[in-house]
Amino acid sequence: IAAQMSALRAQINPHFLFNSLNLIGVTALVGDSKTVMHMVEATGRILRYSLYHRETMTGLDEEIEIVLQYLFLQKCRFDDAVKVEIHNDLEGEEILIPAMSIQPVVENCFKHGFGSKKSLHIHISITWDDEERISICVLDNGAGLDPETVWKEEKGGIGLSNIRKRLELIYGKGRASLKIEGQPGVYSSISLLIPVKGERL
């Protein structure tokens, strides 16, 4: 299982690095050296986390910090066209979740989000569900998506299918889940339901 987990997580790095370097290059052409420096630092933090965080699980707050670094990079790219709200009922609680499980979901908003729309509103909600599982929902009002189409596009690739495979390896089939909902032109919603395995920091 450890080897499978490492292989799955390794898929994330080239994809993220390519996008980040492209974004930094464009910003450098504009001549904003201070922003470029902040972008390099944010990219470095995310890469260190994904490359050198050898544990399968990580603290929820640590994962959220990586999401914030990623969102900073996207705000540099899209400026006021992107608005993000985070509602986290579990902030400060010493809970472990799979590493690199939220950032790829947020990245999916940008991958499928804009379409012909000029703005994107992302809402991230982290709560307990009725069965005492961690519920992480990432909702956006962008171009929307069709769940069946997304899974076909994901087949053999990285991103959401990668997360689903890792959840199955960690928790076993049926205990954790990744659910996609959406309507083209209206919205997309991706939810993770993660049982607390008993690990505490």
C-alpha positions in Angstrom: 0.0 0.0 0.0 2.8 2.4 0.8 4.3 2.0 -2.6 0.9 2.6 -4.3 0.3 5.7 -2.2 3.7 7.1 -3.1 3.1 6.5 -6.8 -0.3 8.2 -6.7 1.0 11.2 -4.8 4.0 11.5 -7.2 1.6 12.1 -10.1 0.5 15.4 -8.5 3.9 17.1 -8.6 4.7 17.5 -12.3 1.1 18.7 -13.0 1.2 21.3 -10.3 4.8 22.4 -11.0 4.1 23.0 -14.7 1.1 25.2 -13.9 3.0 27.1 -11.3 6.1 27.8 -13.4 3.9 28.9 -16.3 2.1 31.4 -14.0 5.3 32.7 -12.4 6.8 33.2 -15.9 3.8 35.2 -17.1 4.0 37.4 -13.9 7.7 37.9 -14.3 7.1 39.3 -17.9 4.9 41.9 -16.3 7.8 42.9 -14.1 6.2 42.5 -10.7 9.3 41.2 -8.8 7.7 41.3 -5.3 4.7 39.2 -6.4 7.0 36.8 -8.2 9.0 36.3 -5.1 5.8 35.5 -3.1 4.7 33.2 -5.8 8.0 31.3 -5.7 7.7 30.9 -2.0 4.2 29.6 -2.2 5.1 27.2 -4.9 8.1 26.0 -2.8 5.9 25.4 0.2 3.4 23.4 -1.7 6.2 21.3 -3.4 7.9 20.7 -0.1 4.7 19.5 1.3 3.8 17.2 -1.5 7.3 15.9 -2.1 8.7 15.5 1.4 5.7 14.9 3.5 6.2 11.2 3.7 3.3 10.4 6.0 0.1 9.3 4.4 -1.9 11.4 6.8 -1.5 15.1 7.7 -3.1 17.6 10.0 -6.3 19.2 8.7 -5.0 22.7 9.5 -1.7 21.9 7.6 -3.7 20.8 4.6 -5.8 24.0 4.7 -2.6 26.1 4.8 -1.5 24.4 1.6 -4.9 25.2 0.0 -4.4 28.9 1.0 -1.0 28.9 -0.7 -2.5 27.5 -3.8 -5.4 30.0 -3.7 -2.9 32.8 -3.4 -1.2 31.7 -6.6 -4.6 31.6 -8.4 -5.6 35.0 -7.1 -2.3 36.3 -8.6 -3.5 34.9 -11.9 -7.2 35.9 -11.9 -7.2 38.8 -9.4 -10.8 40.0 -8.5 -12.3 37.5 -10.9 -12.0 34.9 -8.2 -13.7 35.1 -4.8 -13.2 32.4 -2.1 -15.0 31.8 1.1 -13.9 29.1 3.7 -16.2 27.9 6.4 -14.3 25.6 8.7 -16.0 24.2 11.8 -13.0 22.0 12.6 -10.4 24.7 12.7 -7.9 24.1 15.5 -9.0 20.5 16.1 -6.2 18.0 16.0 -7.6 15.8 13.2 -5.7 13.8 10.6 -6.8 13.5 7.0 -5.1 12.2 3.8 -2.3 14.5 2.6 -3.0 16.4 -0.6 -6.7 15.6 -0.6 -8.2 19.0 -0.6 -5.9 21.1 -2.8 -6.6 18.9 -6.0 -10.3 19.4 -5.4 -9.9 23.1 -5.3 -7.7 22.9 -8.3 -10.6 21.2 -10.1 -12.7 24.4 -9.7 -10.2 26.3 -11.9 -9.8 23.4 -14.3 -13.5 23.3 -15.1 -14.6 26.6 -13.6 -14.5 29.6 -15.8 -15.7 28.5 -19.2 -17.3 31.6 -20.7 -17.9 33.2 -17.3 -15.9 36.2 -16.2 -15.9 35.4 -12.5 -15.7 32.4 -10.2 -17.0 32.1 -6.6 -15.7 29.2 -4.6 -17.1 28.1 -1.3 -15.2 25.6 0.9 -17.1 24.0 3.8 -15.5 21.7 6.4 -17.9 20.3 9.0 -19.0 17.1 10.7 -21.7 15.1 9.1 -24.5 13.2 10.9 -22.3 10.1 11.1 -19.3 11.9 12.7 -17.4 11.9 9.5 -15.4 14.9 8.2 -17.4 16.5 5.4 -15.4 18.6 3.0 -17.4 20.3 0.2 -16.0 22.5 -2.5 -18.7 24.3 -4.4 -18.3 26.8 -7.3 -20.7 28.8 -9.5 -18.6 28.5 -12.6 -19.2 26.7 -15.9 -20.5 23.7 -14.1 -19.9 20.1 -15.0 -21.5 16.8 -15.7 -20.3 14.1 -13.2 -20.2 11.3 -15.8 -18.2 13.4 -18.2 -15.7 14.3 -15.5 -15.1 10.7 -14.6 -14.5 9.8 -18.2 -12.0 12.6 -18.6 -10.3 11.6 -15.3 -9.9 8.0 -16.4 -6.2 7.2 -16.5 -5.3 10.7 -15.4 -4.7 12.5 -12.2 -6.8 14.7 -9.9 -10.2 13.4 -8.6 -9.6 9.8 -9.6 -6.3 10.0 -7.8 -8.0 11.1 -4.6 -10.6 8.4 -4.8 -7.9 5.7 -5.3 -6.0 7.0 -2.3 -9.1 7.1 -0.1 -9.8 3.5 -1.0 -6.3 2.5 -0.1 -6.4 4.2 3.3 -9.9 3.5 4.4 -11.0 0.5 2.3 -13.9 0.6 -0.2 -17.2 2.2 1.0 -15.9 3.9 4.1 -14.7 7.2 2.6 -16.2 8.7 -0.5 -15.7 11.3 -3.2 -19.0 12.6 -4.7 -19.4 14.8 -7.7 -22.5 16.9 -8.4 -23.1 19.6 -10.9 -25.0 21.1 -13.7 -23.4 22.5 -16.8 -23.6 26.2 -16.9 -24.7 26.5 -13.3 -22.5 24.9 -10.6 -20.1 22.1 -9.6 -19.8 20.5 -6.2 -17.2 18.0 -5.0 -17.6 16.5 -1.6 -15.2 14.3 0.5 -16.6 12.2 3.4 -13.7 11.0 5.5 -14.2 8.8 8.6 -12.0 9.7 11.6 -9.7 6.7 11.9 -8.7 7.5 15.5 -5.4 9.1 14.7 -4.8 12.2 16.5 -1.8 14.5 16.3 
